[in-house]
Structures are given as structure tokens and as C-alpha cells.
Amino acid sequence: MVAVKHQSLANPRAFIKSLYDELKLSGSDEAVAAKKTLEIIPEKFKEVLSNANYRDQIVDFGATNFETLKPGTLVYFDCMVQDPNFSKELQMYALELTNNETGKKDIDEKYSVSHDINPSFIIDTEVIYCTEIPGKTSWNSQRSPIIPEEGLKFETSEEFKNKKMSRYPFPNAKHNSAVFYNGYPNFKVNQSIHVVGIFDYTLCHSEESNEILWPTILAIDSSPMNELFTPKEIEIKTDFSKNPTETFGIGNLSAHHLSTQSLIKVFESIMPAVVSIPVSIPILNKCPWLPNAENEAGLRSGILQLCPHSLVVLDESTLDEGVLEEQGLRNLNSLQRIITEQKLGFIYPYQQIEIDLDIRFLVISKGKALIKTDVVIPLSEFNDTTDSSEDSVIIESRDLESIRSYLSKASKLEFSIPSEVSTIISEEYANSRKESKDFPSTLLKTQEDLFLTLTVARLLSLSKMETELTIDSWKESLELEKQRRSRLN
């Protein structure tokens, strides 16, 4: 059965014009009708989009070839705010038209454009630059793809291509991006947002250029995405915390094959955004890692400008001998600070601004890692009878949705430590501090040891979908730490 399209989806511009016409018929003059139309546009479209059938008919801009997308198409874009201050512009939301014979002014297509600009039709707008969510995994789409109507092919200029590349963390990666005119919430840099609007091409006047024709989304509705993936309401029947190696199909893999190929594929199949970065001397020395706005090119992106809740896999197995130059040392120090303190620096003229992050990092190394992490877990070497040239990671498709839902729900659970458990832990910590002089291998001899073990206990509890720490989970976390440290020796 072919879904029936609402007028707002089939021709959003005509739908907006019909709203204006209705207001005129109700007795409003042209200027008042135009202003009221601007005010009710979001509300009217929200009424339409409250219907799930209509929502599923909107074109996904991130999965579309924008060069052939027809201007005037209603699109949605799940994206990252790369630059919330791309430019500020005065926009006309209505054109006043003049009848050449009578001189009468109106807002109607039968009239020609008036040379006198009516200031009452001008509004101040924020122009925001957004890109695809870096590392967004292929399965992470909330809707089935819609094939859009095609228009004339847009011929991109070399200047546009260069600007577009410099504003994405991975310049050579194919991606979609757009500027959009926003009159609603104030968004922050790196924030993931959901935008619904009308696609077009617009000459944007930014700090970096007077006139470049950019793909543009005229925002009708926009809102922050609190998470990169919204799971379906399904019952989770399997306890994935008990035997993760069997769940993810990695029990019979060698440590090297696991780290360089299969582990990343596992994460890409269950995590909403995964960025794999091969750490090498040339990449550290030559590539920009931090966002930079020191020159007239505007805010250029860096490798580490990523959305919250992303997973970054740093692969040190590609690291060979070499000399770190000054830029490389700065990049390495910035990377280390982001991992340990979750702070990302933005380089501006005469200053550096920092923002808080919420990004997970996993470092894979053949030996002692160059990049320091809170937890080091050596992988045991064992015989591998599987051909490592083949991808041997197999997760049943029926389990994937459950695993994704399980991880999403577990990460959002509130967690607390009951007072009686806290008292027992405090006593154990005090006793361990006393015993550490005679027994150097004591688990809880420093405050850092205590904090790390408490973090392990929290994660272990959440993996069981428990919202309070129990004595059993605390003892289990101590045993896990004991096993991990024995591997380090």
C-alpha cells in the first residue's frame, strides 16, 4: 500500500503559502498575515509530524546525495553542530510585491518584487554549520530510506569543497553537511541535534567568505538528541553480562586478530557511533586534532571534534619509530588530556576555550601503550586455529537489537551505594592501607585504587541492571581487579 503524503511533505513551500492565504481570508492584512504565518509554521508542522506514518516519509538528508536533491524537499538531519556561530544574518521572511500599473503593494505571486525593503519583514537569524555525526554506524538509522525526488545537479565549487573538507574531523571522508537557519533553541558546539526543515541552496555570508553557495536547511523544527540511538521497547531475555565472549562471538580469536579487526567490527555492530583512529607519527605530526579558528578560514575541525557518547578506538599497533615534532607533541598532549580529563580545547586567536566531553576511549597496543588510560587489560595469547584473514565475528541478528537495547538502557540507569555497603567498603579501605606496608600487593592501598575499584563495581552492577551496589558485586569487583593485576605481572 502506497502511503499518502500530506501537503506539507509533498510541497512544504506550498503548504506554508496556504497557511498565509488562510490568514488573509480571515481578515488579516498582508503584513500581519505574514508575521502570524512565521509564528505558526513550527506548530503546524509538528501537528503533521506527530503522525508516525508522515514522519517515516521525510527524506534523510544524511543518507542522500545532496548534489541531486531537489530544492524545496522536506528533510531531516541527525547531525553534529560543528560551528554554532557560522554567521549571523538578517533574513526576509516575506517579500513585498508591487503592482506595476496601480502601485498597490501586496504579498502575492502575481506582483513583481518591490525595490523598497519593508523592515517589518526582516528578522535576525543564527546560521549554524552542521555535519553528519562522525563515526555513525551503518545500522544506526531510525527509519527506512526514502528515495527523494531529484532536481538539477548542483555543481559544487572548489572553494566549497575545500571549506566543507576543513569543517569535518576526517577531511577525506565522504559526508554530508549543511548550514541551517535556526530561530529556536541555542545549540552548543559538538552537540548532536535533530533538524527538520526545507532543503535549498543559499549564499551564506560567513567570516571565511563573502559568498559561497551552501546546501542549506531552513529549520522548521530542531531539538537536541540526548543519545545517539533510541532503542525500541523490547524485552531483554538474555543476561549478556555473564559470558560476553560467547555473546559477541570472540571466544576463539587470537589477541592480535581480536584487537585489529574483530573487536572493532563488534563495536560497530552494537555501538551507535564508533571512530577508529590509527595512531602513527605522521598523523600526530601533520593532522589537526583540535578545532582551530586562528585564521580567516573560520572554525576548522579536528580529529577529536566528536559527538558525546561516541566510542573512539585508538589503534597503536600501527605506530612505528619516528620523531614527534612540536605539533605532534601538542596533539599527543591534547589527546592525553581529553582521555584523562574529558576536556576538548578549541584554539581561537589569543586564547584557547575548553568544553566538557563525554567520549569513551579504547587504546589497543602491542606492548606498553604510548597513550595512558585508567585501566590496562593485557590480552592472553593462545593458539588460533581460525584463519585470521576471514572475519570470524558472528553475532546472531536476532541478538543485535537486544544487545543494543541492553547497552543503551544499562548506561542510563541511576546508581547509588547504600550506607551499610559504604561503611563496609570504608573499613576495608582503612584496613588495606594499614596492611599495605607489609603486603605491597594489597588491592586498596591508595585512593586511586579505591576510586578505580568503585568504578568497576558500578559498571559491574549496571551490567546486571542493578541500581544499587551489593556486597556480592563489590567482592566480585575486587576479584576482577585482582585478576587484572595478576595479568600485568
N, C-alpha and C positions, 0 to 999 in steps of 0.2 A: 504494500500500500504506500503510495507516494504522499509524503507529508505536505499539508497545506501551509504555505508561507503567509505569515502576517505581512501587511503592507510595510510595516516598519523594518522588516527583514529584507523583503524583496526590493524596496526602494526607500531607504531611510530619509533621503532628502525630500522626496515627495510626501512622506508621512509628516515630516516637520512642517512642510508648506501647508498641509491640510489642517494642522493644529492652528496655524496662523489664520487660515481662512475661516475656521470656526469662530475664532475670537473676533474677527472683523464682522462676521454676520451677527454676532451677539451684541454689536453696538460699539465696540472699542474702535478708536481711531487707529490709523496705521502705526504710529509710534508706540502707543500703549499696547497694541496687539503684538508688536514685535518684541517688546520687553517682556510681556507676560509669556510669550512663546518660549523665550530663552529660559525663563524660570521653571516652566513645567516640563521641558524636554526630558530631564532625568527621571522625573516621576512617571511620565507616560511610558518611557522605555522600560522602566523597572516593572511596571504592570505587565508588559508583554513578556519580559524575561523571567517573570515568576512562574511561567509555564515551562516545564521541563522539555516538552516537545519543541517549543520555539527555541529554547536555549541550545538544544542539540543541532539546530540548523545554522548557527553562526559559524563563520569561517575562522579557522585557527590561523592567525597571521604568522605564528612561529613555524608552521608546517607548510607555508605557501611560498611560491615563487613571486615575490612582490613585484618583480620586473614586468610580469604579465597580468597582475591583479588589476581588475577594473576599478578605477576611482569611483567612489560613492558606495563601495561594498561595505556592509556592516561586518566588523571583525572583532575577535577578542584576542588578547595577547597576554600570556603569562610571562612576565619579564622581570629583569633586574634594573633598578634605577642606577644607571651609570653616572649620570650628571643631573642632579635636581635643579641646577642653576644654569642650564644650557643657554637660555636668554630670557629676557623679558620683552614682551611686545604689546602694543596696542592693537587690538583686533576689532574689526567692524562685524557685528553680528547681523546687520541688515543694511541693505543698500537703498538709499532714497532715489527714486526714479522720477524723471520729469517728462511730461508730455510736450513734445517739441512744438506743437501747434498752439495749445491752450496755456502752457506754462504750469498746469496743475501738477502737483507732486504726489506721488503715491509709491507704494511698495508692490509692484506688480510687473510681471514679465513682459507686458505689452508696452512698457515705457522704456526709455533709454536712461543710462546712468547719469545722475546729476553730477555736475562738476563741483558743486558745493557740498562738502562733507558735513553731515549733521553730527555734532559731537555727542549727542544723546545716544547714538548707536555705537559708540566706542567703549570698549571695556579693556581693563588691564589684565593680561594673561600671563601665567607661568608656562614656560616651554621647557619640558623635561626630556632628556635623552635616555632611552631605554634599549636594552639588548636582550636577546634570548638569555635564559638562565644558563650560565656556564656549567657544562657538565651534566645538563638534564638528560636523564637516561631515556632510551627509546621507548620503553614501556609506559613512561610516566605521562600519559595523556588522559585527561578526564573524559574525552569524547571521541567518537569515531570521526575520521577525517571527512570533511565536506569539500567536494570539488567546486571551486568558485568559478564564476563567470570571468572569462579572460577579456582584457582590453588590449589596446595597442602596447607593444613592448616599450618599456621605459629604458632609454639609453642612458646608462649611468656615466657620469664624467669621471675622469681620472682623479680629479680633486675630491669628488665624493667618495670614491673607492678608498683613497688614502686616509681620509678623515674617518671613514667607517672602520677601517682596519685598526687605526690607532686607538679607537674607543672600545675595543673588545680585549679581554685578558689574553686571548690567544689569536694574534693578528691574522695568521694564515688559515684559521679555521673558518669554514663556511658557516654563516649565521645570518639571521635577520635582525634588524634593528629599526627603530623609528623614533621620531620626536613626537610628542603629543601635547596638545594644549589642554591644560588642566585648570579647572576652576573649582575643584573640590578639596580633598584633604591635602595637607602638606606632607610630601613623602621625603624619606631620608635616603642618602646615598647607600648603595648596596642592598637596599630593601627589595624584597620580591613583592610584586603587585599584580593585580588582575585588572586589565583595562578592557572596556568595551567601547567602541567608537567607530567613526566613519573614516575609511581609508581614503587618502588623497596624496598628492604631491604638493609641497608648499615651499616657496622661497623663504628660508629661515635666515634671520639676521643674528648671528651669534658673535661672540667675542673673536672667534677664529676666522670668520669670513663674512663679507657683506652679503653675498647672495650665493647660496647653494641650494639646489632643488633636492629636498629631503623627502623620503617616504614619511608620511605624517598620519597620525591617528587623532582625529578630533574627538576628544574623550566625551562620552555621554555618561559613563559610569566608571568609577575606578575605586579600588579598595585594596588594602594590604592583604597579602597572603600570610597567614600565621604559620603555615607549614607548607613545604614543597609538595606534599602528597596528602590527599584526603582519602583515607581508606573507606571502603564500603562497610556497612554494618553487617558483619558476618560472624558466626560463632567460631571461636578458635578452639579446636578439639585436641590439637597436639601440643604437648609440652616441649617446645623447641629448646628449652634451656638444659634439658637432660643430656642430650647427645648431639651437639651441634655438628660434629664431623660427619655423622650419618645424614643429618638433615640436609647439609649443603653438599654432600657428595664428594668430600675431600679427604676421606679417611685413608686412601691408598696412594696418595700422591707424595712424591719426593718434596723435600723442603724447597729446593730451588724452583721446581716447576710450579709449586704452590704459590710462591711469592711473586714470580714474574708474570704468570699468565692466569692461572685458575682462580687465585684469590681475588684478583681484580674483576674477573668475569662474574664471580659470585656476588661481589658487592654491586656490580652494575645491574644484576638481575633483581636485587631486592632493595637497593637504596635509590631515592628519587634524584639525587644529583651526586655524581662521582667524577672527580677530576684527578687524572693520573699525570704526574709530572716526573719525567726522567731527570734526576739531578746530575748535572755534569758541569765541568769547569766552563765551557763556552756559554752555556745557558745562564750560569751565575754571573759571568763577566759581561755578557752582551745584552741580555734581555732585561726589559724593565719589569721589576717585581712589585713596585709600589705605584699607585696612581700619582700622576705628576701634572701640575698646572703652572710650571715655572715660566713657560713662554706663551706666545700668542696662539698656540695650537689648541688652547682650551684644556680641559681635563682629559689627558691621555690615560688610558687604562694601564694596569699592570697585572702580572700573572696572579697576584694574590687578591685582586678585587673580585670577590666571590660572594654569593648569597649566604645568609645564615643557614645553618643546618646542612651545609654541603659536607661531603667527605673528600678529603684530599689525601691521595696516596703518593708519597714521595719515594721514588724508587732509586736508591743509592747503588744498586747493582750496576748501573751504567756509569758510575763515577770512576774515571781514570786519573792517573797522576797529571799534575799540571800546577800552574801558578795562578792563585787568585789575585786579580788586580783590585784596585781600590773600589771600583764599582761592585765587583764580585764580593768583596768583604762586607760592603754595606748591605748588599742583598742578603747575604747569609745571616748577618746580624739581625736584619729586619725579619727574616723568616723565623729565626730562633725566638725572637721576642713575641711574634704572633702566636707561636706554639705554646710558649710558657705563660704568656700574659693575656693572650687573646686581644691584642691591640694592633690595629692596622693604621699606618701612617699615610697621610695624604700630603704630598710635597707642594706647597704653594710658595710664591715669592716671599722671601724673608721669614718664612715660618713653616712649621710642619704641624698639621692638625691630626689628631688621633681619634678613631672611633672604636667602640667595643665590637667584638666579633663573637660568633657562636659557631665555630667551624671545627670539625673533628679532623685529626691528623693521624695518619698511619705511615710510619717510616719503615721501609724494607731495605735491609743491608746484608751483605755477605759476611761482614765482620763487625767490628766496633763501629757504630754509626757516627757519622760526622755531625748529624743533627741530633741534639739531645731531646729526649722525651721523658715523661714522668715514669713510664713503665717500659722495661725491656724484657721481651719474652723470646729466648732462644728456641729455634725450631729444631727438633731432633732429626738427625739424618738416619734414613733406613733404606733398605733395598726397594727399588721401584721396578716392578715387573710390567708396568704400563708404558706404552710408547708415549714419551713426553711430547712428541710432535703433534699429537692429537689432543683435542680438548676433551678431557675426561670428566669435566664437571657436569653432572646431571642432576637437576632438581625437577621433580615431577611438577608439571604445570599446575596441577590442582593444588599443590602446596604453596606455590609462589604467592598467591593472593593472601593466603593465611599468614605466611611469614611476614609479608609487608605490613599487613594489618597488625600483627603481633608486635613488630618493632615500633610502629607508629604509636600504638596505644601504651606500650610499656614506657616509652620515652616521655609521655605526658602525665604519668601518674605522680601524684603528690607523695612525698616520702617524709617520714618522721622517725625519731628514735625515742621510744618510751623511756621515762625517767628511771625505771628499775634496770633497764638494759644499759642506759648511760652510766649508772652507778657502777655496774659490774665492769664495764669497759674502763672506766677511770681507775678502778682498783687494779685491774690487770696492767694498765699502763704504768701506774706507780710502782708496782712490784717488778715489772720488767726493767724499769730504769735502775732500780737498786741492783738487780741481778746482772745487768749488762757489764759491770766491771769484771765479774768472774766468768761470765758467759757471753763473749763478744757476738755470738751468732743469735742473740735474743732478737725476736721479731720487732718488738716495740720499744727500741732503745732511744729513739728521737721523736720529736714532734712530727717531723715529716713522715716517719714510718707510721705513726698513728693516723695522720690525715689520709695517707695513701690506702691503708687497710680499711678505713671507714668508707672511702670512695669505692673500693672493691666490694665491700659489704652492701653498700647502697645499690650498686649495679647488679649484684647477685640477687638481691631481694626483688628489684624491679623485673629482672628476667623471669622470676617466678610469679610476677604480677602481685607481689606483696607490697603494701604501702607502709608497713612498719618493720623495723629491724627486730628480728627474733634472736635469741641466744644461739639457736642452731645455725642460722645464717651467719652470725658473727664467727662462730667456731669454724664454719666451712670456709669463710673468707681468710681466716688465719692459716688454715691448711693450704689453701690455694697460694697464698703468699710464700709459705714455706716451700712448696714445690717449685714455685717460680725461682726463688733464690737458690735452690739446690741446682737448677739448670745453669745459673750464672757461674757456679763454681766448677 
